[in-house]
Amino acid sequence: MSTVPLRTRVKICGLTREEDVDAAVAAGADAVGFIMYAKSPRYVAPQRAAELAHRLPPFVTPVLLFVNETPGAVLAACEQVAGATVQFHGDETAGQCLAATGNGRYPFLRVARIPLVASEPFDLVKFASHYPRAQAILLDAHVDGYGGGGKAFDWSRLPPSVNCHLVLSGGLTPANVTDGIVQVRPRCKTLAVDVSSGVEVSASGGSTLKGIKDPEKIHQFVAAVRAADKLLA
């Protein structure tokens, strides 16, 4: 939609350790994510998120991810983490998002859960229109439970034009993020990318050590994002 070359912003999510925060910053991440959902294996308590976020230099944003949490709990966590942005990953309505962010005192992202199966339609334009106060709509795969489960949805099924800022997530890795940006960037105002499992330490059987990041993978991911920016410049 834009003819001006844009820089794709990068968020590294699901951080649990100091060294991983430092690795994300060193690689050039624009934001880091802390999961406030107790059922997640990457969960950190608000006090722990505040400790980790205290390591961030200026202009790197801490993002707090919640799933169907009470407004009071969201606001209390935000008060502990300076400069926080909120990410709503559950079934929150627009009104609930505003209430939980102090009627706009804290910026927020709203997650759209995109079906993995083509026969299940999803109207992204309509969904985005329900959240006009959201800073961006984050696209993730719709799997059982909450969170994308490291799954990538079919990016080609997205509408050709969505008049908002988007964040692409769900199964991104250093190997596929360039293609994802090339496909999705032309469809929106601006595009950012969000990765978690795709930059984690590999475990046996092809899984990852949840919450334990691999510094080399983080650097590879950011390099792949920058390569996409050059392709689209």
Secondary structure as UniProt FT lines:
FT   STRAND          9..12
FT   HELIX           18..27
FT   STRAND          31..35
FT   TURN            38..39
FT   TURN            41..42
FT   HELIX           46..53
FT   TURN            54..55
FT   TURN            58..59
FT   STRAND          61..66
FT   HELIX           71..80
FT   TURN            82..83
FT   STRAND          85..88
FT   HELIX           94..100
FT   TURN            101..105
FT   STRAND          108..115
FT   TURN            118..119
FT   HELIX           124..129
FT   TURN            132..133
FT   STRAND          136..142
FT   TURN            149..150
FT   HELIX           155..157
FT   STRAND          166..168
FT   TURN            174..176
FT   HELIX           177..184
FT   HELIX           185..187
FT   STRAND          191..195
FT   HELIX           197..199
FT   STRAND          200..202
FT   HELIX           204..206
FT   STRAND          208..213
FT   HELIX           215..232
//
